[in-house]
Amino acid sequence: MKKIIFLFIFSIISCTLISQTTIKVASFNIQNFGKSKLSQKEIVDTLATIVRMFDVIAIQEISDVSNQTPKLFLDIINKANKFHYKFICSQRTGNQLDDKSSQEQYVFYFNSDKLTLIDSALYDDSKNDFFQREPFLASFKTKNGSFSFIICTIHTNPTQAVKEIASLIEVAKWIPNKFKKTKNLIFCGDFNASCNYAKPAQLSNLSIHNPPYHWIIPDTTKTNLSVNENCAYDRFVVTDSLLNKVKHWSVLHYFKSKKVSDHWPVYIELTY
């Protein structure tokens, strides 16, 4: 009888573990990422290895005006078809006249064995000009279709970090007009949300810093190699529906050289 009960409990636990699937989501500001950095084998191999650690990764600071770097980098990531990543690249940001000097692109690289891209969009900032570089959004679903989510990534203007972070609430209001199934939202990127650019007291009163939004990376986390202080420039924010699904977060200290980037990747693991 005891053996039967043990087997019954074991089967329940096993089914629970099997039914839980983990998705690793990362954000990485690859400083000034263009053809020059792409031509340096040791650096680009490091970057490709990092991408392969995650199911989807939001890249900020693509600086190549020819728009060739994202596709060339994808070929390196997939390494002669050994891996199956795809990407979606934004148009160049900074579309308002006063932002033209700071144009960059965002890219999402994702493991197509686990995720399917549903849709993507660059936030329409033409009416209010909230951002120096408009946020880029993409929606994904798992291959079995049981879980879907939307990621919004941004690289804020450091001198306007608090203002731009506050304006992410306007993006949240805009999302239902563009995307379906908007329950599971993830905001991530180089928020510049720390040290000289944004104080915890300035952030704590923002709508995007209060329920139903939850900040995952603590204020005391060091995400940047260039400063001695613990500056949590890079952040993750999730909605209520995802909070209990975030089982782990971390900073990936995979490299020590600022030739790779002045930021480390940050990531979360979602279990659904």
C-alpha positions, 0 to 999 in steps of 0.5 A: 500500500505504501508503495502504491501511495509513493508511486502515486505521489511521485507521478503527480510530482513528475507530471507537474515538473514535466508540465512546467516549461521555462523561457529565458528572456534577456536584455543586452545593450551591445555598445555601438554594435555595428560592422566594426565590432562584428568584424572582431571574431573573438568579440562576436563569438562571445556575443553569439554564445550569449545569444544562444543562452536565451530563448529571446533576447532584446538587443539595444544600440545597433548603430549600423546605418546600412542595417546589415549587422543584424542579419550578418550576426544572425548567420554567426549565431546559427553557426552553419545551421547548427542553431535555429534562431530568427530575428526581427529588427526595428526601423531606425529610431529617433524619427522626430526632428530633434532626435535624428542625431541619436538614431539606433535600432533594436533587434529581438533574436529568438529561438525558433524551436521554442517561440513563434513571432506573432507581430512587432511594431515601433511605438508611434511617438509622432504625436507627443515625442516622449522618447529620443528613441522610440520603444520597439515591441514584439509579441511571441507565443510558444510553439505549442501555443499555450503561452504568449507574451509581449516584450517592449524594449527601450534605450532611454536618453540618459539625461531624460531617463526619468521622463522617458521611463515614466512615459512607458505607461503611455506605451502600455496604454497604446499596446491594446490598439496594436497587439492582441492578447496583451495580458502578459507584458514585459518591459526591458532594456537600458533604462539608465534607471540608476545613479546619476540618471535616476534615483529610486525616489524619483522612480518609486512614484511613477505609474510604471513602477507600481501595480500592476507593474513590477520591477524585477532587477533591484536598484542595488544591482550592478549591470554596467562595467564602466562605473564603480557604483552598483548602477542598475541601468538595465531593467525588467518590468513585468505585469501582474500576470507574469510576476509569479512566473518569474522564477529567477533573474540575474546579471550574466557576468560572461565577459570582463572586457568593455570591448564586448560592451559596457553593459552586461546582459540581464535576464529573467526565467519564466516558468509557465 
